[in-house]
Amino acid sequence: MQAVLDGTVLADASDADVVTIEGNWYFPPDTVTSQALSMSDTPYTCPWKGEAQYFNVQTGEGSHQDAAWSYPEPPASAIGRVGRDFSGYVAFDPKVTVG
């Protein structure tokens, strides 16, 4: 499974390694093209997944603000709810093609 924006592959992982949460695909951190992401200052805290880290995504076409996010340290209750540890996994904005 890949996450692609503007022809740039942002993440590439096997289907078994990707987690779906609330309709979003979360990629393991080691499958994400880290040089395409830069930390954003945008704050967000999910009531059940905890504090999020947003990322700006850079492609050859330009920068896309807050087009990716992660939950670096989700609470144990969130991990239990998902059924898998998704700490640091990265999800992408709907403008990113995942498939």
N, C-alpha and C positions, 0 to 999 in steps of 0.2 A: 504494500500500500504506500502511495506517495502523497505528499502535500506539495502542490505546485502553484506558484503565483508568477504571472508575467513570464512564463517559460522557465522559471528558476525552481529547481527542486529544493524545497525547504526541509523535507524529512522523507525518509525512505525506510520502511520497516515491514516485517512480515505481518500478515493479518493477525496472527496469534499474539504478537507483541503489542498491538495497539488496543487501547481501552476506549470504549464508548461510554460517555457520561452525558446525560441530558441531550442527546443528539449530536454531541461533538466528539470527534476522534482525537484521542490524546496519544501522542507518540513518545516512546521512551527517550530520555534526554540524549543518549548516545547515538540516536538515529537522526537527530536534528542537525542541520547545517548551521552550526553555531555562529559562523561569521556573517550569516544573513540576519542575525538578531542582535538588537541592542536594547538594553534595559530602558524601560519607560518609567516616568515618575507617577503615572496614573494610579491612584489608589483604588482598591476594591476589596471588599471582604464579603464572601459568600456566607450566608447564614449556616450552612452545613459543611462546606468544603474549606472554610477558613480564609486566610489572607492570600490574595492572588498577587502574582508578579506579571505585569504586562510587558510586552516587548514590541518595539518598532521593527518592522521587517524591511530589509533593503534588498531590492532586486536591480537588475540592469535598467529597469524602467523608472525606478525612483523609490522613495521611501513611503511606507504605509504605516501610519501611526496606530499603535495598539492592535495590530493585526494578529498577535499571538499572545498567549497567556499560559501560566503555569501555577500550580499550587505547590510551593517548595516544601511545606510542612503541614499537610492536611491532618486534622485530628484523627485519632484512632477510630472514632465513630464513623467518619467519612470513609475511611479505608474499609471498614466493616460493611458499610452500606454498599460500596462499589464491589466488594468481594476481592479486591486486589489492591496492593500498594501502588498508588499513582503519584507518589511524591516526585516532583520535578518533571513530570510528563508535560508535554507541550501540546496545546490545542490551538487551532487557527480560526480566524474570522471566516464567515461564509464566502467571502470573495476569493478565498484560497480553495482551489479544486483538490478534493481528497478522493482518492479512489485507487 
